[in-house]
Amino acid sequence: MIEQFINFVIRPPRADYNPDQYLWEAEFTLAGRNYKRQDLELQNGRGHILKCSHYVPSPFPENTPLPCVIYCHGNSGCRADANEAAAILLPSNITVFTLDFSGSGISGGDYVSLGWHEKDDLKVVVSFLRSNKQISCIGLWGRSMGAVTCLLYGAEDPSIAGIVLDSAFSNLFNLMMELVDVYKIRLPKFTVKMAVQYMRRVIQKKAKFDIMDLNCAQVAPKTFIPALFGHATEDIFIQPHHSDSIFNLYAGDKNIIKFEGDHNSPRPQFYYDSVCIFFFNVLRPPQTSSARSSTVGTYYDLGDLKVGAGMDEGLLYEIIAGLRTVGTDTASTSSAPHRPLNDLTTKSVSQLLTETGAFTDVDSLLDQDCALTDMEGNGGSDLAHLQEKTNGKNEECCSPSSSNQESWGRCSSLGVSDEESSSDCTRNANHRNQTTLKALATPLRRIQRKPKDSPKEKSVQSIPKKPKREKLESLSQRLRRCIPRRKKHTRHLSS
């Protein structure tokens, strides 16, 4: 029994896996952006080879260093445990580095040390990342044994920007005594203590560390790195009071989150959201405008659409991102299963505008703009009649109960004759894509009529041209009125 307990500490079941099967693909897509997995090998101070993976954008933005979070797996874990971390951090412009600690996964080494030697492996990784000019600041995210590793290393390196500690134990000796009660080993207490002392000597001989040195309660008062603690309320392997003890002694800025589940259960969505917000605040990744490519077509297929020289691509990017979000929320429900992020595909802007019901009215806005141009050239005889129908149509566009979807985008809905409408549609068919982008860049002109006392004189007052920035802001406000607000943010994660 003692030998089994020793193996439980220093030689637990080892993860044997195929990286190409259990890790993210060498090249994959998340939220419409391309990423890649860079596999590499590092050597620790004891001569063991560490198998590592680094998830970064593809291509990596030039002259823009990005922060990195190192994910530290738990006992019997491996770098595949970082798949969910990559899924929630990469879209925030935070790269993710993960590794198999020595004695774990497919790295070298025979024994694990529950954080003691693992902190030296982590030091090797941090040194490697700091030598990379493309990496700015570094954060740590550990679970179970990995959380203890992060805490022990953070006490030695205060330059770490932030750490997330999921289910850390405060003292290994106390944890072993608790597990005797959990697994109902019926032995007198003095016998258990003698057995633990025997295990201590055997572990020192085999794994080269002292279990009495693994005491996070001693290093917590000396650590000032911002930290987010997490622990499952039904965890019987490492009970929640361990995190409470470390949290109370911790000297830096701190917060703790409790959630339902046990030690190995999947973490709830709100916990992942909290982790994402925490790292965003402490790492300060560059905004999307600086991290994305200089052209929108890199992440969104523009198809036949052409961006003019005066078009603000940043605003177009925000509009497309909003449409993608609305389409996702409309198509999914709270009871629908989550779709893996690596299954997401990028659609063209034309398809996106067509499939998004709340924005389909852009075509009608285009046709109204074209009709206004034609009427101004003919003297504006039908402008008053057109304005009344346009106002009614705009009310239907913003109304959730609108049933006028069948007539959206049709020239016949503008109040002109069928022959004129069919000819207009034929004339503008070859320029549909360019006109669509024109509608995104140019708001509709407003028609002003004279007072009712002179109905015979119908003329359009000249309106001074607005700066392009004001036109874009006006369009943005109009689009936001047509796009329904999100009630609850959900993030799709890979299983």
C-alpha positions, 0 to 999 in steps of 0.5 A, a space after each residue: 500500500 505504501 508503494 502505491 501511495 508513493 507512486 500516487 505522488 511521484 509516478 501517477 498514470 502518464 499521458 501518452 498521446 499523439 500531438 497531431 491528434 489531440 492538439 490543435 492543428 498545425 494551422 487552424 481558424 478561430 473567429 475568422 482569424 488564422 493561427 498556427 501551432 509551433 512545436 519545439 523542444 527545450 532542455 531543462 537543467 537536469 538534461 530532460 527534453 521538454 515537449 512544447 507548443 506555442 499557439 500564435 497568429 498566422 501571420 504574426 503581426 509585424 512590429 507588434 509584440 503580443 503577450 503570452 500565457 504559459 499554461 501549466 497542466 496538472 498531475 497526470 496531465 499534458 499540454 493537450 489540457 491547454 486547448 481550451 485556454 488557447 480557444 479563449 485567449 487567442 481571439 484576445 490577441 494573447 498567445 498561448 504556450 504550453 508544455 509537458 513537464 518533465 516526467 509528464 506526457 511525452 517529455 523526458 524524465 521518470 518522476 513528477 514532483 508536484 511543482 518542485 522541479 516543475 518550477 525549474 521547467 517553467 523557468 526555462 520556458 520563461 527565459 525562452 519567451 523573454 528572448 523572443 522579441 515578438 513576446 511582450 509580457 508573460 502570464 501564468 495559468 496553472 491547474 492543480 499541480 500546475 497551479 502550485 508550480 505557478 505559485 512557487 515560481 511567481 514567488 521567485 519572479 515578480 516580473 510575471 504580469 498575472 497568474 491564475 491558480 485553479 485548485 492549488 493545494 496549500 501544503 502537501 503533507 496536510 493534503 496527504 493526511 487528508 487523503 488518508 481520511 478521504 480514501 478511508 484508510 483505517 490506520 492509527 494516526 501515529 502509524 500514518 505519520 510514520 508511513 508518511 515519514 517513510 514515504 518522504 525518505 523514499 521520495 527524496 531518494 527517487 525523485 530528489 525533492 522533499 515533500 515538506 518543502 511543498 508549502 504554498 502557505 509559506 510563499 503566498 505572503 511573499 508574492 505580490 503578482 495579481 492573482 485569480 483563484 478558482 476552486 470547485 466546491 465539491 472537490 474532495 481530492 484538493 478541498 476548497 479550504 486549500 485555496 481559501 488558506 492561500 488566498 487569505 495569506 496572499 499579499 498581492 491583488 487577488 480575487 477568488 471564484 467558486 463554482 460547482 463541480 469536482 477536481 476534474 470536472 469541466 469549468 463553467 463558462 463564467 469562470 473562463 470569461 473571468 479568466 479572459 477578462 483578468 488576463 486582458 486587464 493585466 497583460 494589456 494586449 494590443 487592440 484589434 486594430 493594431 493586431 489585425 492585418 492592414 486589409 480587411 480581406 485578410 480575415 474576411 473574404 470581401 468577394 467582389 466588393 471593392 474598398 474605395 480609397 476613402 473608406 474607413 476599413 476599421 469601421 467596415 471591420 466592426 460592422 462585419 464583426 457585429 453582423 457575425 455576432 448577431 448571426 451566431 446569436 440568432 442561430 444558436 439557443 441556450 440548449 444547442 450544443 456548442 460547436 467546436 471553434 475549429 469548425 468555424 468557417 469564414 464567409 464573404 461579406 456578400 453572403 454575410 449581409 444576405 444571411 443576416 436578417 436584421 441587416 438585409 434592408 441594406 439593399 433597400 437603402 441602396 435602391 432608395 439612394 439610387 432612386 433619389 439620384 435619378 429623381 434629383 436629375 429629373 427635377 425631383 417631382 416624386 420626392 415627396 411621395 418617395 419620402 413618405 414610403 421611405 419613412 414607413 419602410 424605415 420604421 418597419 426595418 427597425 421594428 422586430 415585427 416587420 413582415 416586409 422582408 419579401 420586398 426588401 431589396 426590390 426596386 418596386 418598393 420605392 414607389 416608382 413604376 414597374 417599368 422604371 423599377 425593372 430597368 433600374 434593377 437591370 441597369 444596376 445589376 452589374 454594379 451591385 457589389 460596388 453599390 453595396 459598399 457605397 451604402 456602407 460608406 455613404 448615409 442616405 441623403 435627407 429630403 427637406 420639403 417646403 412648408 405646406 402653404 406652398 405645395 406647388 413648389 417642390 424643391 430639394 434644398 442643397 445640403 452641404 457635404 458632410 466630412 467622411 468621418 461624420 458620414 461613417 458615424 451616421 451610418 454606424 448609428 443607423 446600423 446599430 438601430 437595425 441590429 438587435 442588441 445582445 442579451 447575453 454574451 456566449 463564447 463557443 469553446 472546443 470540447 
